Amino acid sequence: MDPATPSHIPKPIHKAVVTAPARSPSKSPKKASAPTPRYLNRNTNTTATEDFNVDDRLERIQSEIEEFKTKFDGATTESDGLKEMVGVYKARVAELDSMKTQLTSTIETLKSDLSMNQADLTSAKAQITALSNLLEDSKRHSQIQLEDAQRRHRCELEESRHHAKDTVFELERKYSIEREDLERRLNKGLEEEKVRYLQDLQALNNARAKSQEEMEGELERQKKQMDSVEDELRKLRADLACEKNLNSDLRVKLSESASHTISLESSIRSLRAHVEFLESDNKSQSHAFTDLDNRLQNAIRAAEEANEKLRTEETLRRKLHNQVQELKGNIRVFCRIRPSLESDPVDSSARITYPDNDSDSKEVEVLGPEEKNSLGKISTKTNAFSFDRVFRPESMNADVFAEISQLVQSALDGYNVCIFCYGQTGSGKTFTMSAQDGMIPQAVNQIYDTAKTLEEKGWKYTMEGSFIEVYNENINDLLGKPDELDKKKHEIRHDMQKCKTTITDITTVDLDSPNKVESVLQSAASNRSVAATKANERSSRSHSVFILKLTGENSTTGERSEGTLNLVDLAGSERLSHSQAKGERLKETQNINKSLSCLGDVIGALGQGKDGGHIPYRNSK
């Protein structure tokens, strides 16, 4: 509750009650005399008019006090004095109220006595008259006291107002002085801050200019480097084209020389027989024989030179071939779009477009759902992706293998090649890798065909294969005994000196024919871990790795090459909300997603190409 202000001080009314003996009711009580006129003070004859309203003035003064109350604290002491005086007045008013209450109760008692004692009415009237007189006297006395209190209050209020004005003036003067001093300090600090800011700005501009010059110089060096690399690439492409033409010409010449050699050998045999027949002939026949023998030796030397040149060109072809593969990128990403199946819901197929289908086939755009904005306009969000090559749904396995066949040739040339097949469960990874026309059978067939062709150039290859799976972070040998599948412990070891990675205690099979590879694939497929989920009724629950080691030796040149081709069919990534895997399937899904995430970290670190950078190979098997 707000403290009482002078404008809200109630005017006290003094009443007194005196009990008089009852009088006869024959006489009526005297009427109350007219109220004494109120004066402003005892020393003036001016009657208070209705225009002079003390409460209004008090309210105006109080509003001024409240307005200045927030600007100075000194006035609070004066306000406390006023509050104490108001408290005195309130106590006096409460006393008068109690007197009024007592008087009211007494009058009620008198009325009841009057109704009960009609005989004493006259004396009661006399007493009431006396009581009225006393009451009027009390009222006059109370009025005089109230006027005295109001006069004192006005005087004190005037003094408080003058004192408040003096205090406000003094506070304003102090505030003005402090404000001027503060403005001076602020202006001074602002000037200093402005000077510092200009200095820092100048330093930043200088640093930016220097950095921009360095960046421009670095950009110029990068451009020069890029131009030189492009020039070298153009030269290599031109050299490769020339070498291809030369290689084809040499092949033609070699075939011609081989056929010529065969014809020469048949001629030699016939000539030798003719020589033996004509041994006893004359001297001219002997010279003819010598001439034919010289021609035969020359033809043999030409054939040997052609073979030697062909072997040299084969070595150069290997070098140029792998330089081209490195220029294309050691890490490449292909995208294959699986066609819709009859069991797929009609509305589940994604809307996909191919912007560069007529040119490079490297881009794909996935159209999102239609969205309506607040203005009612319908828009469709487009997500664009770029790959090294995009295969549309109508593409066959042969189209995919045509793109990776050059990598298989690199494995024959002595390089380590790894091909991953990654995607969601049910996207067709196993079909792409292990079908009859999949990547593994076609790669093996190409290797056998190429190895057979290279036998004419002195190369002889031996091939060894092994098949493993990574199931729940454990390695299983798919070519081993079925009852020992998850009992043997296999470890991955890396020889830093020989730069070779091996797996301990796994079965290795000599692959001497494509039919042997087919039997190996069937045996591995029967041992691989699969299970049914809501996303795929036959979902691969492990990562399978087909490891093909190729060792080649050239008996003519003494060259030797060792390459490894790893063909990996990764387990499908899946969302738990979609596959609804539980129990053992849940554990498998968690390990699959974890290992795929670690594989992404490894490929990302390799893609950065930082020398000496950490590659997190050991985060997962």
TALINVEN-V467913 format. One record per residue. N is the residue number from 1. RES is the residue in one letter. PHI is phi in degrees with one decimal (NA if undefined). Layout:
# TALINVEN-V467913
n = (N:N)
res = (RES:RES)
phi = (PHI:PHI)
This chain:
# TALINVEN-V467913
n = (1:2:3:4:5:6:7:8:9:10:11:12:13:14:15:16:17:18:19:20:21:22:23:24:25:26:27:28:29:30:31:32:33:34:35:36:37:38:39:40:41:42:43:44:45:46:47:48:49:50:51:52:53:54:55:56:57:58:59:60:61:62:63:64:65:66:67:68:69:70:71:72:73:74:75:76:77:78:79:80:81:82:83:84:85:86:87:88:89:90:91:92:93:94:95:96:97:98:99:100:101:102:103:104:105:106:107:108:109:110:111:112:113:114:115:116:117:118:119:120:121:122:123:124:125:126:127:128:129:130:131:132:133:134:135:136:137:138:139:140:141:142:143:144:145:146:147:148:149:150:151:152:153:154:155:156:157:158:159:160:161:162:163:164:165:166:167:168:169:170:171:172:173:174:175:176:177:178:179:180:181:182:183:184:185:186:187:188:189:190:191:192:193:194:195:196:197:198:199:200:201:202:203:204:205:206:207:208:209:210:211:212:213:214:215:216:217:218:219:220:221:222:223:224:225:226:227:228:229:230:231:232:233:234:235:236:237:238:239:240:241:242:243:244:245:246:247:248:249:250:251:252:253:254:255:256:257:258:259:260:261:262:263:264:265:266:267:268:269:270:271:272:273:274:275:276:277:278:279:280:281:282:283:284:285:286:287:288:289:290:291:292:293:294:295:296:297:298:299:300:301:302:303:304:305:306:307:308:309:310:311:312:313:314:315:316:317:318:319:320:321:322:323:324:325:326:327:328:329:330:331:332:333:334:335:336:337:338:339:340:341:342:343:344:345:346:347:348:349:350:351:352:353:354:355:356:357:358:359:360:361:362:363:364:365:366:367:368:369:370:371:372:373:374:375:376:377:378:379:380:381:382:383:384:385:386:387:388:389:390:391:392:393:394:395:396:397:398:399:400:401:402:403:404:405:406:407:408:409:410:411:412:413:414:415:416:417:418:419:420:421:422:423:424:425:426:427:428:429:430:431:432:433:434:435:436:437:438:439:440:441:442:443:444:445:446:447:448:449:450:451:452:453:454:455:456:457:458:459:460:461:462:463:464:465:466:467:468:469:470:471:472:473:474:475:476:477:478:479:480:481:482:483:484:485:486:487:488:489:490:491:492:493:494:495:496:497:498:499:500:501:502:503:504:505:506:507:508:509:510:511:512:513:514:515:516:517:518:519:520:521:522:523:524:525:526:527:528:529:530:531:532:533:534:535:536:537:538:539:540:541:542:543:544:545:546:547:548:549:550:551:552:553:554:555:556:557:558:559:560:561:562:563:564:565:566:567:568:569:570:571:572:573:574:575:576:577:578:579:580:581:582:583:584:585:586:587:588:589:590:591:592:593:594:595:596:597:598:599:600:601:602:603:604:605:606:607:608:609:610:611:612:613:614:615:616:617:618:619:620:621)
res = (M:D:P:A:T:P:S:H:I:P:K:P:I:H:K:A:V:V:T:A:P:A:R:S:P:S:K:S:P:K:K:A:S:A:P:T:P:R:Y:L:N:R:N:T:N:T:T:A:T:E:D:F:N:V:D:D:R:L:E:R:I:Q:S:E:I:E:E:F:K:T:K:F:D:G:A:T:T:E:S:D:G:L:K:E:M:V:G:V:Y:K:A:R:V:A:E:L:D:S:M:K:T:Q:L:T:S:T:I:E:T:L:K:S:D:L:S:M:N:Q:A:D:L:T:S:A:K:A:Q:I:T:A:L:S:N:L:L:E:D:S:K:R:H:S:Q:I:Q:L:E:D:A:Q:R:R:H:R:C:E:L:E:E:S:R:H:H:A:K:D:T:V:F:E:L:E:R:K:Y:S:I:E:R:E:D:L:E:R:R:L:N:K:G:L:E:E:E:K:V:R:Y:L:Q:D:L:Q:A:L:N:N:A:R:A:K:S:Q:E:E:M:E:G:E:L:E:R:Q:K:K:Q:M:D:S:V:E:D:E:L:R:K:L:R:A:D:L:A:C:E:K:N:L:N:S:D:L:R:V:K:L:S:E:S:A:S:H:T:I:S:L:E:S:S:I:R:S:L:R:A:H:V:E:F:L:E:S:D:N:K:S:Q:S:H:A:F:T:D:L:D:N:R:L:Q:N:A:I:R:A:A:E:E:A:N:E:K:L:R:T:E:E:T:L:R:R:K:L:H:N:Q:V:Q:E:L:K:G:N:I:R:V:F:C:R:I:R:P:S:L:E:S:D:P:V:D:S:S:A:R:I:T:Y:P:D:N:D:S:D:S:K:E:V:E:V:L:G:P:E:E:K:N:S:L:G:K:I:S:T:K:T:N:A:F:S:F:D:R:V:F:R:P:E:S:M:N:A:D:V:F:A:E:I:S:Q:L:V:Q:S:A:L:D:G:Y:N:V:C:I:F:C:Y:G:Q:T:G:S:G:K:T:F:T:M:S:A:Q:D:G:M:I:P:Q:A:V:N:Q:I:Y:D:T:A:K:T:L:E:E:K:G:W:K:Y:T:M:E:G:S:F:I:E:V:Y:N:E:N:I:N:D:L:L:G:K:P:D:E:L:D:K:K:K:H:E:I:R:H:D:M:Q:K:C:K:T:T:I:T:D:I:T:T:V:D:L:D:S:P:N:K:V:E:S:V:L:Q:S:A:A:S:N:R:S:V:A:A:T:K:A:N:E:R:S:S:R:S:H:S:V:F:I:L:K:L:T:G:E:N:S:T:T:G:E:R:S:E:G:T:L:N:L:V:D:L:A:G:S:E:R:L:S:H:S:Q:A:K:G:E:R:L:K:E:T:Q:N:I:N:K:S:L:S:C:L:G:D:V:I:G:A:L:G:Q:G:K:D:G:G:H:I:P:Y:R:N:S:K)
phi = (NA:-68.6:-65.0:-69.3:-99.8:-57.9:-72.2:-109.9:-78.0:-72.0:-79.6:-73.8:-126.6:-91.9:-131.5:-127.5:-122.9:-128.8:-86.0:-115.4:-65.2:-66.7:-118.2:-69.5:-78.5:-74.4:-107.4:-84.5:-69.8:-67.3:-76.6:-66.8:-67.2:-63.4:-65.3:-67.6:-63.8:-87.7:-120.0:-67.7:-158.1:-78.9:-106.6:-133.4:-103.8:-76.4:-80.2:-65.6:-101.2:-69.7:-71.9:-87.1:-105.6:-66.7:-62.8:-62.9:-62.9:-61.8:-65.1:-64.4:-64.5:-62.6:-62.8:-66.1:-63.7:-63.6:-69.3:-88.6:-62.8:-74.6:-92.3:-146.6:-100.4:-67.4:-72.6:-65.5:-65.8:-66.3:-64.5:-62.7:-61.8:-61.9:-62.6:-63.2:-64.2:-61.2:-62.0:-61.2:-64.4:-63.5:-62.6:-64.9:-63.3:-61.4:-64.2:-65.0:-62.3:-65.0:-64.8:-63.1:-61.5:-64.0:-64.5:-62.2:-64.1:-66.1:-63.2:-62.3:-62.9:-65.9:-62.0:-64.2:-66.2:-66.5:-67.7:-84.0:-123.0:-66.5:-70.1:-93.6:-63.5:-65.1:-64.6:-64.1:-64.6:-62.4:-63.6:-66.3:-62.2:-62.7:-62.5:-63.1:-61.5:-61.4:-65.2:-65.0:-61.6:-63.2:-63.8:-63.1:-63.4:-65.5:-65.0:-63.5:-62.8:-64.2:-65.0:-61.6:-64.8:-66.0:-64.2:-63.4:-63.7:-65.8:-61.4:-63.4:-67.9:-62.3:-61.0:-63.0:-65.5:-61.6:-65.1:-65.3:-61.7:-61.9:-65.1:-62.2:-61.9:-64.3:-64.1:-63.1:-64.0:-62.9:-63.0:-65.1:-64.5:-64.2:-66.0:-62.9:-64.1:-65.5:-62.8:-62.1:-64.1:-63.9:-62.8:-64.4:-63.0:-64.1:-64.2:-63.4:-63.7:-64.0:-63.6:-62.1:-62.4:-63.8:-64.3:-62.6:-63.0:-64.0:-64.2:-65.1:-62.4:-63.9:-64.6:-64.4:-63.6:-65.1:-63.2:-64.9:-62.3:-63.2:-64.2:-64.1:-64.9:-63.7:-62.5:-64.7:-64.0:-62.8:-61.6:-62.8:-61.0:-63.3:-61.5:-65.9:-64.6:-64.1:-61.7:-64.0:-64.0:-62.3:-64.5:-64.2:-63.2:-64.8:-62.9:-63.8:-61.8:-62.4:-66.9:-62.7:-62.2:-64.9:-62.4:-63.2:-62.2:-66.8:-61.3:-62.3:-63.6:-65.9:-62.2:-64.7:-67.1:-64.3:-63.5:-65.3:-63.9:-62.2:-63.4:-65.8:-61.4:-63.1:-64.3:-63.2:-60.4:-66.9:-68.8:-62.1:-62.8:-66.0:-66.1:-59.9:-69.3:-106.6:-57.7:-87.8:-78.9:-80.8:-65.4:-64.6:-65.6:-62.8:-64.2:-63.7:-63.4:-61.3:-64.0:-64.0:-65.7:-63.1:-62.3:-64.8:-64.8:-63.3:-64.3:-64.6:-62.5:-64.5:-66.3:-64.6:-64.0:-64.4:-64.7:-63.5:-65.6:-65.5:-65.3:-62.4:-66.6:-65.3:-61.7:-64.9:-62.3:-59.6:-62.8:-67.0:-59.9:-76.4:-64.8:-63.8:-63.7:-67.1:-66.4:-68.7:121.8:-71.7:-121.1:-125.3:-125.5:-107.6:-123.3:-117.0:-92.2:-76.5:-69.2:-69.6:-96.4:-66.2:-80.5:-74.0:-60.9:-64.3:-88.8:-92.6:-74.5:-76.4:-89.7:-123.7:-123.0:-125.1:-61.8:-111.7:-63.2:-83.8:-121.6:-94.7:55.0:-120.7:-125.0:-146.3:-124.8:-107.7:-87.3:-83.2:-71.0:-72.7:-125.5:-110.4:-85.5:-66.5:-89.5:85.8:-84.5:-94.1:-132.4:-124.8:-82.1:-113.0:-107.8:-99.2:-132.5:-128.2:-132.1:-73.6:-164.8:-119.7:-108.5:-74.1:-58.2:-81.5:-69.2:-102.9:-61.8:-64.2:-64.9:-67.3:-67.4:-60.1:-79.4:-101.4:-62.8:-66.4:-69.6:-63.0:-61.4:-63.8:-63.4:-64.6:-79.8:104.8:-107.3:-90.5:-125.3:-132.6:-121.7:-98.7:-121.3:-120.4:170.7:-69.6:-63.8:85.0:-87.9:98.9:-68.5:-63.5:-62.6:-66.3:-88.5:-116.0:-66.2:-59.8:-108.8:-75.3:-68.4:-67.3:-62.0:-67.3:-64.1:-65.4:-61.6:-64.1:-63.4:-63.5:-62.9:-67.5:-63.1:-65.4:-66.4:-75.6:-61.6:-65.0:-99.5:96.8:-91.4:-132.9:-112.3:-118.9:-125.7:-126.0:-127.0:-143.0:-135.8:-129.0:-135.4:-109.8:-119.8:52.2:65.1:-119.7:-96.9:-118.7:-90.2:-75.4:-99.4:-83.3:-72.6:-60.1:-75.6:-108.3:-60.8:-111.2:-104.8:-76.5:-103.4:-110.1:-122.6:-97.2:-124.9:-123.7:-93.0:-68.0:-71.5:-89.2:55.9:-123.7:-116.2:-129.4:-120.4:-75.6:57.3:-116.1:-81.7:-116.6:-117.5:-74.9:-105.9:-100.6:-158.8:-62.0:-63.7:-64.9:-64.1:-63.2:-66.4:-64.3:-64.5:-66.1:-64.2:-68.3:-65.3:-72.1:-96.2:-73.2:-80.9:-132.6:-159.4:-97.7:-129.6:-65.9:-88.2:-156.2:-72.0:-136.8:-98.0:-70.0:-102.4:-147.9:-94.5:-103.0:-130.6:-97.8:-107.4:-117.9:-97.8:-115.4:-121.6:-122.2:-134.2:-106.6:-69.0:-83.5:-95.7:78.9:-71.2:-141.8:-135.1:-132.0:-128.6:-131.1:-114.0:-106.5:-112.8:-112.7:-107.1:-74.5:-67.4:-75.5:-72.5:-154.8:-92.6:-63.0:-66.7:-92.4:-79.2:54.3:-73.0:-139.3:61.6:-64.8:-63.7:-64.4:-62.3:-60.7:-62.4:-63.7:-67.4:-62.8:-64.1:-64.6:-65.5:-66.3:-64.6:-64.8:-62.6:-62.3:-64.4:-65.4:-64.5:-63.2:-67.5:-66.9:-67.4:-69.8:67.8:-83.9:-69.3:80.1:-71.9:-74.7:-110.8:-78.9:-66.6:-88.4:-67.1:-158.0:-75.5)
